[in-house]
Amino acid sequence: MPKRRTSLQDWWSGSFDRIAHSYLVWAMVAVIAGFWLFNVRQLVLEYADREENLIREYQGRLLERKREDFDDIFRAIYQHVRTISLIPAIRSVPGRNRRGQQEHVLKEGRISVDTYETVRQIYVNLSRNIQVSEIYYVLDGFRPEDGEVPFLMFDSGIKKSDPLGSNGHAASEDTPEEYEEAEYEYYLKQIEWFRQRYPRWVFENNIDGIPAVLSPTLRTCDNTQYESVAGGDARNTQGLLYSVPVYGQSDGRLKGLISAVLRINVLEAVLVGVPHLIVTEADRKAAERAGWVMPEEASNFALSHEGYGIEIYDRRNPLFAHGLASARDNLPGRWASSEVSLRADGVMRIYHYLAPEQLDQLAEPIRDERNRAILARVALLAVLMLIFWRAVRDQRRHHAELVRLALYDALTMLPNRRLFGQRLEQAVGRARRYGSKVGLMFLDIDNFSVINSTLGHQAGDALLAAVAARLRDTLRVNDEVTVREAMEHRALARVGGDDFMLMFEDLEKPEDVGIVIERIMEAFREPLAFDNQHAEVSLSAGLAVFPDDADGTEELLVCCEHALRHARSSGAGEYRMFSDEMRLKAARQNLLVRELRNAVREQQFSLAYQPKLDLRTRQVISFEALLRWQHAELGFVSPAEFVPLLERSGQIVEVGRWILETACAQLLAWQRKGRAGLRMSVNVSARQLLLSDFVGTVDEVLRSSDVEPKALTLEITESMVIDNLSDGSGALERLRALGVKIAIDDFGTGYSSLTYLQNLPVDCLKLDKSMIDTVLEQRGAHVVRMTIGLAHGLGLEVVAEGVEEQAQMEALVGMDCDIMQGYYFSRPLSAKDAGALLAPDPATHAA
């Protein structure tokens, strides 16, 4: 025994030493166990949701069927009594109600036999199909205390009567008179209700708007299921008065009401699910003939109208012994309800009850599946823990580092694009399952490239880390109640250079994302401290919501990018929610991208040439080659639409070479026709200049076309020069070395500074149309004159583009501008029309 004890002690000491030196193992065990518990919890919640949905759908189907039955009953009653109320003869009856049962309206001629028979047939239909007991026509001014009775009374379905007999109404058998008087008294209340709310006819274009009014439960004259006054159940005679108003045909004033009497146990039979309750021997025989029996189990449905205190349920059910309200308050289990389309005042609801044992029976399959899933996870956890214990103890630190490098951004410690994409996929999947919303926000730092190039890459990295920290701090603030749940399920990531993404789950409404972005924009109005310095930083953002804007993850990302692009185009510090207008624009862009491939392959492009006029000699000395695309189906496509797409796809390199070759060939053709000094200008994009061997391309085209380099001018935008000053200047130097001329296009739209031009190999300056538009104003003319003077001082030729008026041209001549270009002289022309412009005396043409 001592030897055994020593062995156990040694084993324990060795094991403890190994474990003590691997704290990470225990941490990872805790992490795995935590994730496992979280997964099991999520599993339990998921199955709880499935269980809840199953029961809800089950009760919903039951309630829907019953509700449709009641909707049909009340719809039929409403439509039939409304039809009676709209009969012109009914709306035009003269006089008052009858003074007694012996007075007959047919003999007096107050109503025609045809009208009477029409109303009687409507009553017969309702009596047979819905078991309506009686229909009354009560005129306004009804005085039952003086012995008056309704103008018309139809009750042949509940007693033997002769509708065309001596008095128009048979005597009730075994019906106490006070029950009929109770109905009469409530008719007075209903008439008063209509008089206060709807005194005149206002339903010309919407007869469905004709109101209806109900009554509380009353003892009626219907004894068809009442065995005797002495021994019968009075509940079988109780009913409701369902009434609609009648308005005079000539004056539109309230004339009375049409009322249908519906016995309560007719509605109770619908709750039970039988054609009628079996109360009398006649009921039993009728059921035997029809081949149905009363269900043994009592119905758990109930019908309620709180306004009138109506409660209808299966009288055999002991659960309702103390009424519906008591049952709902005290019974364990689940209640569900649905509103019945009553078409009358107040709200009637149908309720259904599921007892705990019924709930257990319904949920048993799902609970068994849940338990099996939990057991499977327990087994999996045990296996994983065993494998982990034996194989991962000495490698967890390295593995954790690899995971961090693979899924997190090293600079900001935020999730990277890969991890964020996975989380977004999962969030969209959950939202698709549960019918919730996911918000996605694409954030971009405005002018980051300028900050990065001005302050240096190290400062740029510090700025990115500071932006990430402020975003995290902003998102920790959780004041808005409306977005609290979404903020708790957020995900922030850095997905690119200066691009961040933010995701929200369980949004209640799309507008909640706007609250968050407003908070973020407000947070960045304060200067940002980083790397021992401060800077004003603003963000642009694009927002989209699943499933409102997109059907999947990729489409949601595309929608966000489109929204961000629109926000950028609106200026710094702006955000945009994705809209249908953006969707249409994106669809057109996608169509153009597809068609551009064919256009490049099939050479669908053409060139237009806009002449440039020498303001001293008034002769055309140059043309600008402009790209045009005439699509067979889309028609003329604006360059503003397709040129950015060419640049984005990289096709501008291939198309740009074609433009150079075509423009140089056309220039050579014109030069050989006697215009040897003619020049040609071609626009160059940043992608051509920086991302391709553009210098070599220009050299090859010039050699193959036999055009002198000095006759070719390459126009480069001002913004492109500033944004790529270091890289672009080298390419411009090499182009200048070939002998071609360089022009700065659209001057006046960007930094509008002549200082950077001193160090660039530039020959020409083109003033943008926005400057020319102000040349006739005092301040604008001063700016243009100063710009021309400074450009001439630097030895640059000045071209004014966008000249549209003679006064503008004359003002530019007075400012010593060299060349003009614009619609005042000529729009862009085809090669043929441009050649015609080069007639021997172009100055005469210009005049």
C-alpha positions in Angstrom: 0.0 0.0 0.0 2.7 2.6 0.7 4.2 1.9 -2.7 0.9 2.4 -4.4 0.4 5.7 -2.5 3.8 6.9 -3.6 2.9 6.1 -7.3 -0.3 8.1 -7.0 1.5 11.0 -5.5 4.1 11.0 -8.2 1.4 10.9 -10.9 -0.5 13.7 -9.3 2.6 15.9 -8.9 3.7 15.3 -12.5 0.2 16.1 -13.8 -0.1 19.2 -11.7 3.2 20.5 -12.8 2.3 20.0 -16.5 -1.0 21.7 -16.0 0.4 24.5 -13.9 2.8 25.4 -16.7 0.1 25.6 -19.3 -2.4 28.2 -18.1 -3.5 28.8 -21.7 -4.9 25.3 -21.7 -7.2 26.1 -18.8 -8.2 29.4 -20.5 -9.0 27.6 -23.7 -11.0 24.9 -21.8 -13.0 27.7 -20.2 -13.5 29.4 -23.6 -14.6 26.1 -25.2 -16.9 25.4 -22.4 -18.3 29.0 -22.5 -18.8 28.8 -26.3 -20.4 25.4 -25.8 -22.8 26.7 -23.2 -23.6 29.7 -25.4 -24.2 27.4 -28.3 -26.5 25.2 -26.2 -28.3 28.2 -24.9 -28.7 29.5 -28.5 -29.9 26.0 -29.4 -32.4 26.0 -26.6 -33.6 29.5 -27.5 -33.9 28.4 -31.2 -35.9 25.4 -30.3 -38.0 27.5 -28.0 -38.7 29.8 -30.9 -39.6 26.9 -33.1 -41.9 25.5 -30.4 -43.5 28.9 -30.0 -43.9 29.3 -33.7 -45.4 25.8 -34.0 -48.0 26.4 -31.3 -48.7 29.9 -32.6 -49.3 28.6 -36.2 -51.5 25.7 -34.9 -53.7 28.0 -32.9 -53.6 30.5 -35.7 -55.0 28.0 -38.2 -57.8 27.0 -35.7 -58.7 30.6 -35.1 -58.6 31.5 -38.8 -61.1 28.8 -39.7 -63.5 29.9 -36.9 -63.0 33.5 -37.7 -63.9 32.9 -41.3 -67.1 31.1 -40.2 -68.1 34.1 -38.1 -67.0 36.6 -40.8 -69.3 34.8 -43.2 -72.3 34.9 -40.8 -71.9 38.6 -40.0 -71.1 39.5 -43.6 -74.2 37.8 -44.8 -76.4 39.5 -42.2 -74.9 42.9 -42.9 -75.3 42.6 -46.6 -78.9 41.3 -46.5 -80.2 43.9 -44.0 -78.3 46.6 -45.8 -79.9 45.5 -49.1 -83.3 45.8 -47.5 -82.4 49.3 -46.1 -81.4 50.5 -49.6 -84.7 49.4 -51.4 -86.3 52.6 -52.6 -89.7 51.5 -51.6 -88.5 50.8 -48.0 -86.8 54.2 -47.9 -90.0 55.9 -49.1 -92.7 54.3 -46.9 -95.1 56.9 -45.6 -96.4 57.4 -42.2 -95.5 55.8 -38.9 -95.2 52.4 -37.3 -98.3 50.3 -36.8 -100.5 51.1 -33.8 -101.1 47.4 -33.1 -100.8 43.9 -34.5 -104.2 44.2 -36.2 -103.1 47.1 -38.4 -101.9 45.8 -41.8 -99.7 47.8 -44.1 -100.6 45.9 -47.2 -104.3 46.7 -47.1 -103.6 50.3 -46.4 -101.3 50.4 -49.4 -98.3 51.7 -47.5 -96.1 49.1 -49.1 -96.5 47.0 -52.2 -96.9 43.3 -52.4 -93.7 43.1 -54.5 -91.6 45.0 -51.9 -93.1 42.9 -49.1 -92.3 39.7 -50.9 -88.8 40.8 -51.7 -88.1 41.5 -48.0 -89.8 38.3 -47.0 -87.6 36.3 -49.4 -84.5 37.9 -48.0 -85.6 37.0 -44.5 -86.3 33.4 -45.7 -82.8 33.1 -47.1 -81.2 34.4 -43.9 -83.5 32.1 -41.8 -82.5 29.0 -43.7 -78.8 29.7 -44.2 -77.9 31.4 -41.0 -80.9 30.7 -38.8 -81.8 34.4 -38.3 -84.9 34.5 -36.1 -86.7 37.7 -37.1 -86.3 40.8 -39.2 -87.9 44.1 -38.2 -88.4 47.4 -39.9 -88.8 50.0 -37.2 -89.5 53.6 -38.2 -88.2 56.6 -36.3 -90.6 57.9 -33.7 -91.4 54.4 -32.5 -93.6 54.5 -29.4 -94.0 51.0 -28.0 -95.4 52.3 -24.7 -98.4 53.4 -26.7 -98.9 49.9 -28.1 -97.0 50.6 -31.4 -95.4 47.7 -33.2 -92.7 47.8 -35.9 -93.8 48.7 -39.4 -92.8 45.3 -40.7 -92.2 42.1 -38.8 -90.9 38.8 -40.4 -90.7 35.8 -38.1 -92.2 32.9 -40.0 -89.0 30.9 -39.5 -89.7 30.7 -35.8 -93.5 30.3 -35.7 -96.4 29.6 -37.9 -97.7 32.8 -39.5 -99.4 34.0 -42.7 -97.3 36.8 -44.2 -100.2 38.1 -46.2 -102.9 37.4 -43.6 -105.3 39.7 -42.0 -102.8 41.5 -39.8 -99.4 40.9 -41.4 -98.2 39.2 -38.2 -99.3 36.0 -36.5 -99.7 35.8 -32.7 -96.7 34.3 -30.9 -97.2 31.0 -29.3 -95.8 30.5 -25.8 -94.0 33.9 -26.0 -94.3 36.2 -23.0 -95.0 39.8 -24.3 -92.3 41.4 -22.1 -89.6 39.7 -24.2 -90.9 41.4 -27.3 -91.1 44.7 -25.4 -87.4 44.3 -24.4 -86.5 44.1 -28.0 -88.6 47.2 -28.7 -86.9 49.2 -25.9 -83.5 48.5 -27.3 -84.6 49.5 -30.8 -85.2 52.9 -29.4 -81.6 53.0 -28.1 -80.3 51.9 -31.5 -82.3 54.6 -33.3 -81.0 57.2 -31.0 -77.4 55.9 -31.6 -77.8 56.3 -35.3 -79.5 59.7 -34.9 -76.5 61.1 -32.9 -73.8 59.7 -35.2 -75.3 59.3 -38.6 -78.4 61.5 -38.9 -78.2 61.9 -42.7 -77.3 59.8 -45.7 -73.6 60.4 -46.6 -72.7 57.0 -48.2 -73.2 57.8 -52.0 -69.9 56.3 -53.1 -69.3 53.7 -50.4 -72.3 51.7 -49.3 -69.9 49.5 -47.4 -69.5 52.4 -45.0 -73.2 52.2 -43.9 -72.9 51.6 -40.2 -74.3 48.8 -38.2 -75.0 48.5 -34.5 -75.2 45.5 -32.1 -77.0 44.9 -28.9 -76.3 43.1 -25.6 -77.7 39.6 -25.1 -81.5 39.9 -24.9 -84.3 37.5 -24.4 -86.0 37.2 -27.8 -89.2 35.8 -29.2 -87.5 32.8 -30.8 -88.7 29.6 -29.0 -87.7 27.1 -31.6 -85.2 25.5 -29.2 -87.1 26.4 -26.0 -89.1 23.4 -24.8 -91.4 25.3 -22.4 -91.6 28.4 -20.4 -91.6 26.4 -17.2 -88.9 23.9 -17.9 -86.8 25.2 -20.8 -83.3 26.7 -20.7 -83.7 30.4 -21.2 -80.2 30.6 -22.8 -81.7 29.0 -25.9 -84.0 32.0 -26.5 -81.3 34.7 -26.0 -80.1 36.6 -29.0 -78.5 39.7 -30.5 -80.1 42.6 -32.4 -78.0 43.4 -35.5 -79.4 46.7 -37.1 -78.5 49.1 -39.9 -80.1 52.5 -40.5 -82.7 53.4 -43.2 -82.5 56.9 -44.7 -85.3 58.7 -46.5 -85.3 58.4 -50.3 -86.1 62.1 -50.8 -84.5 64.0 -47.9 -81.7 61.6 -46.8 -82.7 61.9 -43.2 -82.7 59.0 -40.7 -86.0 57.1 -41.3 -85.6 54.1 -39.1 -83.7 50.8 -38.9 -83.7 47.3 -40.3 -82.9 44.7 -37.6 -82.1 41.0 -37.7 -82.4 38.9 -34.6 -79.8 36.2 -34.3 -80.1 33.6 -31.5 -77.0 33.2 -29.3 -76.9 29.4 -29.5 -76.5 29.7 -33.3 -73.1 31.3 -32.6 -72.5 28.7 -29.9 -73.0 25.9 -32.5 -70.4 27.5 -34.7 -67.9 27.5 -31.7 -68.7 23.8 -31.1 -68.4 23.0 -34.8 -71.9 21.6 -35.5 -74.8 22.9 -37.7 -77.0 23.5 -34.6 -77.1 22.6 -30.9 -79.1 19.5 -30.0 -81.6 20.8 -27.4 -85.0 19.4 -28.4 -86.1 16.1 -29.7 -86.6 17.7 -33.0 -83.0 18.8 -33.0 -81.8 15.2 -32.2 -83.8 13.8 -35.1 -82.6 16.4 -37.5 -79.0 15.6 -36.5 -79.6 11.8 -37.0 -81.1 12.4 -40.5 -78.0 14.6 -41.4 -75.7 12.0 -40.0 -73.7 13.9 -37.4 -73.4 13.9 -33.6 -72.3 16.4 -31.0 -68.5 16.0 -30.3 -67.9 14.5 -26.9 -65.1 16.9 -26.0 -66.2 20.4 -25.2 -65.0 23.2 -27.4 -62.2 25.5 -26.1 -63.4 28.4 -28.3 -65.1 31.5 -26.9 -66.6 34.6 -28.5 -66.6 38.0 -26.7 -67.7 41.6 -27.2 -66.4 43.7 -24.3 -68.5 46.7 -25.2 -71.8 44.8 -24.8 -70.6 42.3 -22.2 -71.3 39.4 -24.7 -69.6 36.1 -23.8 -70.5 33.0 -25.8 -68.9 29.6 -25.3 -69.7 25.9 -25.2 -72.0 25.6 -22.2 -70.7 22.0 -21.6 -67.1 23.3 -20.9 -66.5 23.6 -17.1 -63.5 25.9 -17.8 -66.0 28.7 -18.5 -68.1 28.0 -15.4 -67.2 31.5 -14.0 -67.0 33.3 -17.4 -64.4 34.0 -20.0 -62.6 36.7 -18.1 -62.1 34.5 -15.1 -60.9 31.6 -17.3 -58.3 33.8 -19.1 -57.0 35.2 -15.8 -56.7 31.9 -13.8 -56.2 29.0 -16.2 -52.7 27.9 -16.9 -51.9 27.3 -20.6 -52.0 29.4 -23.7 -54.7 31.8 -25.0 -54.8 33.2 -28.5 -57.4 35.5 -30.1 -58.4 36.9 -33.4 -60.7 39.8 -34.3 -64.0 39.0 -36.0 -65.1 41.3 -38.9 -68.3 42.3 -37.2 -69.0 45.3 -39.4 -70.8 46.9 -36.4 -69.8 49.0 -33.5 -67.2 47.7 -31.1 -64.8 44.8 -31.4 -65.7 41.1 -31.2 -62.9 38.7 -30.7 -62.8 34.9 -30.8 -60.5 33.2 -28.2 -59.0 29.7 -28.1 -57.4 28.0 -25.2 -54.8 25.3 -25.1 -54.3 23.4 -21.8 -50.8 22.6 -20.6 -51.2 18.9 -21.5 -52.2 19.9 -25.1 -49.1 22.2 -25.3 -46.9 19.4 -24.2 -48.4 17.0 -26.7 -47.9 19.6 -29.6 -44.3 20.4 -28.5 -43.2 16.8 -27.8 -41.5 16.2 -31.2 -39.6 19.4 -31.1 -38.5 18.9 -27.5 -37.3 15.4 -28.4 -35.3 16.8 -31.2 -33.9 19.5 -29.0 -32.9 16.9 -26.4 -31.2 14.8 -29.0 -29.3 17.8 -30.3 -28.2 18.7 -26.8 -27.0 15.2 -26.1 -25.1 15.2 -29.4 -23.4 18.5 -28.3 -22.6 17.0 -24.9 -20.9 14.0 -26.6 -19.1 16.3 -29.1 -17.9 18.5 -26.2 -16.5 15.4 -24.4 -14.7 14.3 -27.5 -13.4 17.7 -28.3 -12.2 18.3 -24.7 -10.3 14.9 -24.8 -8.7 15.8 -28.1 -7.9 19.2 -26.9 -6.3 18.0 -23.7 -4.0 15.6 -25.5 -3.1 17.6 -28.6 -3.4 21.3 -28.1 -1.7 22.1 -24.8 1.6 23.2 -26.3 0.2 24.9 -29.4 -2.6 27.1 -28.3 -0.6 30.2 -28.1 0.7 29.8 -31.6 -2.8 28.9 -32.8 -4.4 31.9 -31.2 -1.8 34.1 -32.8 -2.6 32.6 -36.2 -6.3 33.1 -35.7 -5.7 36.7 -34.7 -3.6 37.4 -37.8 -6.1 35.7 -40.0 -9.3 37.3 -38.7 -8.3 40.6 -37.1 -6.7 43.8 -38.3 -3.3 44.1 -36.7 -3.4 48.0 -36.7 -6.9 48.5 -35.1 -7.5 45.1 -33.5 -10.9 45.1 -35.3 -12.3 42.1 -37.2 -11.0 42.1 -40.8 -13.0 41.6 -44.0 -12.9 37.8 -43.8 -14.3 37.6 -40.2 -16.8 40.4 -40.8 -18.0 38.6 -44.0 -18.6 35.4 -42.0 -20.5 37.3 -39.3 -22.5 39.2 -41.9 -23.4 35.9 -43.6 -24.6 34.5 -40.3 -26.5 37.6 -39.4 -28.3 37.6 -42.7 -29.1 33.9 -42.3 -30.6 34.5 -38.8 -32.5 37.5 -40.1 -33.9 35.4 -43.0 -35.0 32.6 -40.5 -36.6 34.9 -37.9 -37.9 37.6 -40.2 -35.7 40.3 -38.5 -33.6 43.1 -40.1 -29.9 43.6 -40.4 -28.4 47.0 -40.9 -25.0 47.5 -42.7 -23.0 50.7 -42.7 -20.0 51.4 -44.9 -17.7 54.1 -43.5 -14.9 55.9 -45.3 -12.5 58.6 -44.1 -12.8 61.7 -46.3 -9.6 62.7 -48.1 -7.5 60.1 -46.3 -5.1 59.8 -49.2 -4.3 63.6 -48.9 -3.8 63.2 -45.1 -1.6 60.1 -45.6 0.6 61.7 -48.2 0.8 65.0 -46.3 1.6 63.7 -42.8 3.2 60.4 -43.8 2.2 56.7 -43.6 3.1 56.4 -39.9 0.7 59.2 -39.0 -1.8 57.7 -41.3 -1.7 54.4 -39.4 -2.0 56.3 -36.1 -5.0 58.1 -37.6 -6.7 54.8 -38.5 -6.2 53.5 -35.0 -7.6 56.7 -33.5 -10.6 56.5 -35.8 -11.2 52.9 -34.8 -11.0 53.8 -31.1 -13.4 56.7 -31.5 -15.9 54.4 -33.3 -15.7 51.8 -30.5 -16.1 54.5 -27.9 -19.1 56.0 -29.7 -20.8 52.6 -30.1 -20.4 51.8 -26.4 -22.7 54.7 -25.6 -26.2 53.2 -25.4 -28.7 56.0 -24.6 -31.3 55.6 -27.4 -33.9 53.1 -26.3 -35.1 52.5 -29.8 -31.7 51.2 -31.0 -30.5 49.6 -27.8 -31.1 46.0 -28.9 -29.5 46.6 -32.3 -26.5 48.3 -30.6 -26.0 45.2 -28.4 -25.7 43.0 -31.5 -23.4 45.3 -33.5 -20.2 44.3 -35.3 -17.5 46.8 -36.3 -14.6 45.9 -38.7 -11.9 47.4 -40.7 -12.3 46.0 -44.2 -9.8 48.0 -46.2 -7.3 50.9 -46.2 -9.5 53.6 -44.7 -12.8 51.6 -45.0 -14.8 50.4 -41.9 -18.0 48.5 -41.8 -20.6 48.4 -39.0 -23.4 45.8 -38.8 -26.5 45.8 -36.6 -28.8 42.9 -36.0 -32.4 42.8 -34.8 -33.3 46.3 -36.1 -36.9 47.2 -35.4 -37.1 49.6 -38.3 -34.6 50.9 -40.9 -34.6 54.4 -39.4 -32.8 53.2 -36.3 -29.5 53.0 -38.4 -29.9 56.7 -39.1 -29.8 57.4 -35.3 -26.5 55.5 -35.0 -24.9 57.3 -38.0 -26.0 60.7 -36.7 -24.3 59.8 -33.4 -21.1 58.8 -35.2 -21.1 62.0 -37.3 -21.6 64.1 -34.2 -18.6 62.3 -32.5 -16.3 63.1 -35.4 -17.1 66.8 -35.3 -14.5 67.1 -32.5 -10.8 67.1 -33.6 -9.1 63.8 -33.5 -5.9 63.4 -31.4 -3.2 61.0 -32.8 0.5 60.7 -32.9 1.0 63.9 -30.8 -1.1 66.0 -33.2 -4.7 66.9 -33.9 -6.7 66.9 -37.2 -10.2 67.5 -38.3 -11.5 64.2 -39.6 -14.9 63.5 -41.2 -16.5 60.3 -42.4 -18.8 59.5 -45.3 -21.2 56.6 -45.0 -23.5 54.5 -47.0 -26.2 52.5 -45.3 -28.4 49.6 -46.4 -30.8 47.2 -44.6 -31.6 43.6 -45.2 -34.1 42.6 -46.4 -35.5 46.0 -47.3 -32.8 46.8 -49.8 -31.2 43.5 -50.7 -31.9 39.7 -50.8 -28.5 38.5 -49.8 -25.1 39.3 -48.4 -23.4 40.2 -51.7 -26.2 42.4 -52.8 -26.3 44.1 -49.4 -22.6 45.0 -49.7 -23.2 46.3 -53.2 -26.1 48.5 -52.0 -23.8 49.9 -49.3 -21.1 50.7 -51.8 -23.6 52.5 -54.0 -24.9 54.5 -51.1 -21.4 55.4 -50.0 -20.6 56.5 -53.6 -23.6 58.8 -53.5 -22.6 60.2 -50.1 -19.1 60.9 -51.4 -20.5 62.7 -54.4 -22.5 65.0 -52.1 -19.4 66.2 -50.2 -17.4 65.3 -47.1 -19.2 64.3 -43.9 -22.3 63.1 -45.6 -24.3 59.8 -45.4 -26.9 58.3 -47.6 -29.4 55.5 -47.2 -29.7 53.2 -50.2 -32.8 54.0 -52.3 -34.7 52.7 -55.3 -33.2 55.5 -57.3 -29.7 54.2 -56.5 -30.9 50.7 -57.4 -32.1 51.9 -60.9 -28.8 53.7 -61.4 -26.8 50.7 -60.3 -28.9 48.5 -62.6 -28.1 50.8 -65.5 -24.4 50.8 -64.6 -24.4 47.0 -64.5 -26.0 47.0 -67.9 -23.5 49.4 -69.3 -20.6 47.4 -67.8 -21.9 44.3 -69.6 -22.5 46.2 -72.9 -19.1 47.9 -72.6 -17.4 44.5 -73.1 -19.1 44.1 -76.4 -18.6 47.7 -77.3 -14.8 47.4 -76.8 -14.7 44.0 -78.6 -16.9 45.1 -81.5 -15.5 48.7 -81.8 -18.8 50.4 -81.3 -17.1 53.7 -80.3 -16.6 56.7 -82.5 -14.8 60.0 -82.1 -16.2 63.5 -82.3 -14.0 66.5 -82.9 -14.5 69.9 -81.3 -12.5 72.7 -82.9 -10.4 75.2 -81.1 -10.2 78.8 -82.5 -7.2 81.0 -82.3 -8.5 84.3 -80.9 -5.8 86.3 -82.8 -6.1 84.8 -86.3 -9.7 83.6 -85.9 -8.6 80.3 -87.5 -9.1 76.7 -86.4 -5.7 75.5 -85.2 -6.6 72.4 -83.3 -9.3 69.8 -82.5 -10.1 67.9 -79.3 -11.0 64.2 -79.9 -14.0 63.2 -77.8 -15.2 59.6 -77.3 -18.8 58.8 -78.3 -20.8 55.6 -77.9 -24.0 55.1 -79.9 -25.6 51.8 -78.7 -28.0 49.9 -80.9 -30.7 49.7 -78.2 -29.7 52.2 -75.5 -29.1 55.0 -78.1 -26.5 57.7 -77.3 -24.8 57.0 -74.0 -23.2 60.0 -72.3 -19.4 59.8 -71.7 -20.1 60.9 -68.1 -21.8 57.5 -67.7 -19.5 55.1 -69.5 -16.0 56.7 -69.2 -15.8 56.2 -65.4 -16.9 52.5 -65.9 -14.1 52.1 -68.5 -11.6 53.5 -66.0 -12.9 51.3 -63.2 -12.7 48.1 -65.2 -9.3 48.9 -66.8 -10.7 48.9 -70.3 -9.8 52.5 -70.6 -6.2 51.4 -71.4 -7.4 49.5 -74.5 -9.9 52.1 -75.6 -7.4 54.9 -74.9 -4.9 53.4 -77.3 -7.7 53.1 -80.0 -8.5 56.8 -79.4 -4.9 57.8 -79.9 -4.6 55.7 -83.0 -7.8 57.0 -84.5 -7.2 60.7 -83.6 -3.7 60.6 -85.0 -4.8 58.9 -88.2 -7.5 61.6 -88.7 -5.0 64.4 -87.9 -2.6 63.0 -90.5 -5.4 62.9 -93.1 -6.3 66.5 -92.5 -2.6 67.6 -92.5 -2.1 66.0 -95.9 -5.0 68.0 -97.2 -3.2 71.3 -96.7 -3.4 71.9 -92.9 0.1 71.0 -91.9 0.0 73.1 -88.7 -3.2 71.5 -87.4 -2.9 69.9 -83.9 -5.0 67.3 -82.0 -5.8 67.1 -78.3 -6.6 63.7 -76.6 -7.8 63.3 -73.0 -5.8 60.9 -70.7 -7.1 59.3 -67.5 -5.2 58.5 -64.3 -5.4 54.8 -65.0 -3.8 55.2 -68.4 -1.1 57.4 -67.0 -0.2 55.4 -63.9 -1.3 51.8 -64.4 0.0 51.1 -67.9 3.0 51.7 -70.1 1.4 54.8 -71.5 4.6 56.5 -72.5 5.5 53.5 -74.7 2.0 53.4 -76.1 2.2 57.0 -77.2 5.6 56.5 -78.7 4.4 53.5 -80.7 1.3 55.3 -82.0 3.3 58.4 -83.0 5.8 56.2 -84.9 3.1 54.1 -86.6 0.9 57.1 -87.6 3.7 59.3 -88.8 2.4 62.2 -86.8 4.9 64.7 -85.4 4.9 64.6 -81.6 4.5 68.4 -81.3 1.1 68.1 -83.1 -0.3 66.0 -80.3 -1.5 67.5 -77.0 -2.4 65.2 -74.1 -5.0 66.8 -71.7 -4.8 65.7 -68.0 -7.2 67.0 -65.4 -6.1 69.2 -62.6 -7.4 66.9 -59.8 -5.5 63.9 -61.3 -2.2 65.9 -61.2 -2.7 66.9 -57.6 -3.8 63.4 -56.3 -0.9 61.7 -58.1 1.7 64.5 -58.0 4.8 62.3 -57.1 4.0 59.4 -59.5 2.4 61.5 -62.3 5.2 64.0 -62.7 7.7 61.3 -63.7 5.3 60.0 -66.4 4.7 63.6 -67.7 8.5 64.2 -67.9 8.9 61.1 -70.1 6.0 62.2 -72.3 7.4 65.6 -72.7 10.7 64.0 -73.7 8.9 62.5 -76.7 8.0 65.9 -77.9 4.2 65.9 -77.2 2.6 68.8 -75.4 0.9 68.5 -72.0 -2.2 70.5 -71.1 -3.9 70.8 -67.7 -7.6 70.3 -68.2 -10.6 71.7 -66.1 -8.4 74.2 -64.3 -10.4 76.0 -61.7 -12.4 72.9 -60.4 -9.7 71.7 -58.0 -7.0 73.4 -56.0 -6.8 76.1 -58.6 -3.2 77.0 -57.7 -0.5 77.9 -60.2 2.3 77.3 -57.8 2.5 73.5 -58.5 2.7 74.2 -62.2 6.2 75.7 -61.9 7.7 72.2 -61.3 5.5 70.3 -63.8 6.3 69.9 -67.6 3.1 71.6 -68.7 2.6 73.6 -72.0 -1.0 74.7 -71.8 -3.7 75.6 -69.3 -7.4 75.0 -70.1 -9.7 77.2 -68.0 -12.8 75.3 -66.9 -16.3 76.4 -68.1 -17.2 77.3 -64.5 -14.6 80.1 -64.7 -15.7 81.2 -68.1 -19.3 81.4 -66.9 -18.3 84.3 -64.6 -16.1 86.2 -67.0 -18.8 88.8 -67.6 -19.0 89.5 -63.9 -16.6 91.9 -62.2 -15.0 89.5 -59.7 -15.0 86.6 -62.1 -13.4 88.7 -64.8 -10.7 89.8 -62.4 -9.9 86.1 -61.5 -9.8 85.0 -65.2 -7.6 88.0 -66.1 -5.2 87.3 -63.3 -5.1 83.6 -64.1 -4.3 84.3 -67.8 -1.6 86.8 -66.9 0.1 84.4 -64.4 -0.1 81.5 -66.9 1.5 83.7 -69.6 4.1 84.6 -67.1 4.9 80.9 -66.7 5.1 80.5 -70.5 1.9 78.6 -70.7 -0.7 78.8 -73.6 -4.2 79.5 -72.3 -7.4 77.8 -73.7 -10.9 78.9 -72.6 -13.3 76.0 -72.8 -17.1 76.3 -72.6 -17.5 79.6 -74.4 -21.2 80.0 -75.3 -21.7 83.7 -76.0 -20.2 86.3 -78.2 -19.7 88.6 -75.2 -17.6 86.0 -73.4 -15.4 85.6 -76.5 -14.9 89.4 -76.8 -14.1 89.6 -73.1 -11.5 86.8 -73.5 -10.0 88.6 -76.5 -9.6 91.7 -74.3 -7.9 89.6 -71.6 -5.3 88.3 -74.2 -6.6 84.7 -74.1 -4.9 82.6 -76.7 -7.5 80.0 -77.8 -11.2 79.4 -77.3 -13.4 76.3 -77.5 -17.1 76.0 -77.0 -20.6 75.9 -78.4 -20.5 79.5 -79.5 -18.1 78.5 -82.3 -19.0 74.9 -82.8 -20.3 71.8 -81.1 -18.3 68.5 -81.4 -18.5 67.3 -85.0 -18.1 64.2 -86.9 -14.9 63.7 -88.9 -16.7 64.6 -92.1 -18.2 67.8 -90.7 -15.0 68.8 -89.0 -13.2 68.4 -92.3 -15.7 70.7 -93.9 -15.0 73.3 -91.3 -11.4 73.2 -92.5 -12.3 75.0 -95.7 -9.7 77.3 -97.3 -11.1 80.3 -95.5 -12.2 79.2 -92.0 -12.2 82.7 -90.7 -15.1 83.5 -93.0 -16.9 80.4 -91.7 -16.4 81.6 -88.2 -17.8 85.0 -89.0 
